[in-house]
Amino acid sequence: MIVTRLNETAADPAAIAPAERIVKPIRGSHVAIRALSHAYRRSDGLVLKDMDFEIQQGEVVALLGRSGCGKSTLLHMMAGLTLPSQGEVVINGNTLRAPSPKWVMMFQAPSLYPWMTVAQNAALGLRFSRRSDEIAQRVPEVLGLVDLASFADRNAQELSGGQQQRVALARSLAPSPEMLLLDEPFSALDAFTRRALQKDVRKIAKTLGLTLVIVTHDVGEAVRMADRVLVLEANPGRIAEDTQIALTEDERSGGSEPFQNEHSRLMGIYSDVADMSDVPTENDFAQL
Ligand SMILES: Nc1ncnc2c1ncn2[C@@H]1O[C@H](COP(=O)(O)OP(=O)(O)OP(=O)(O)O)[C@@H](O)[C@H]1O
């Protein structure tokens, strides 16, 4: 039985080696957005207009913009969940026409089955992809990656919100995707938990070589996590700024002077692009 085998492995968390040694690097997706515009209905105006950009393999990109500017719409298109009215999303040279387990989305709500264990929840992606034979090996690996190796037998409902989001992350990582698409996944968590997850998710993406795209309206989150930030303007949504975040891994914690300089620079760009009323200035600075 799958569950028994998982439980046996998880009973000895010390047997789980550090993620860097046991999880093979993955080739991240290359994404090209070509002449993309979108309207949900013909009678409505364009939600997105004239988008053209590329994301390199293994790059961490934040889509930053005010509410309603089309960030989630763009992310759904990168996952193949919505097709653009015009233009195309090209992944690894192929026009995207449908979802695939190679690019997975994570949302604000972890959507776990509360009556199942952590290991059973983490195994669901593999089950649904008819890859149950990989569960015994992959689930302990990914639970180690998200720092939940010793929680494998716990019921999901016994975990904190941050731990539940880690289980959702493990479930997403188990089928070895090339790209993770995160739609404000940490916004319901407290500041301390959110920062820990931001740091760990970036580290996991870099360790594995995953391409990572994060939708956010939190300037601090963009500076902490992203190699590059695309700032979107609204009505219609389009890229107003495309800027690199030039920080070392150590500098990405909120206290460093280079971090604060990058935060102020990005906040200035965002404020110029967004309506000031939509910029959560105090909230963002509180998170420094
Ligand atoms: N399924 C849909 N049908 C029709 N209109 C939609 C649909 N989904 C989104 N929209 C509209 O498209 C626009 C962009 O929405 P979207 O959710 O992509 O923005 P967002 O930047 O992610 O916003 P938020 O930060 O609030 O989540 C909004 O005006 C929204 O009402």
The ligand as a Gaussian input file, in Angstrom:
#p B3LYP/6-31G(d) Opt

LIG

0 1
 N      -13.376000      35.127000     -16.221000
 C      -13.521000      36.431000     -16.426000
 N      -14.527000      36.913000     -17.185000
 C      -14.654000      38.227000     -17.416000
 N      -13.824000      39.168000     -16.930000
 C      -12.812000      38.757000     -16.160000
 C      -12.594000      37.375000     -15.864000
 N      -11.496000      37.257000     -15.074000
 C      -11.040000      38.511000     -14.882000
 N      -11.830000      39.404000     -15.533000
 C      -11.614000      40.868000     -15.574000
 O      -10.341000      41.109000     -16.128000
 C       -9.686000      42.180000     -15.456000
 C       -8.333000      41.712000     -14.934000
 O       -8.571000      40.747000     -13.914000
 P       -7.365000      39.938000     -13.234000
 O       -7.946000      39.045000     -12.196000
 O       -6.531000      39.332000     -14.293000
 O       -6.543000      41.142000     -12.547000
 P       -5.465000      41.114000     -11.380000
 O       -4.450000      42.142000     -11.723000
 O       -4.963000      39.734000     -11.179000
 O       -6.332000      41.570000     -10.127000
 P       -6.176000      41.198000      -8.550000
 O       -4.831000      41.701000      -8.112000
 O       -7.305000      41.928000      -7.909000
 O       -6.309000      39.711000      -8.435000
 C      -10.645000      42.657000     -14.370000
 O      -11.345000      43.780000     -14.842000
 C      -11.576000      41.488000     -14.178000
 O      -12.859000      41.919000     -13.794000

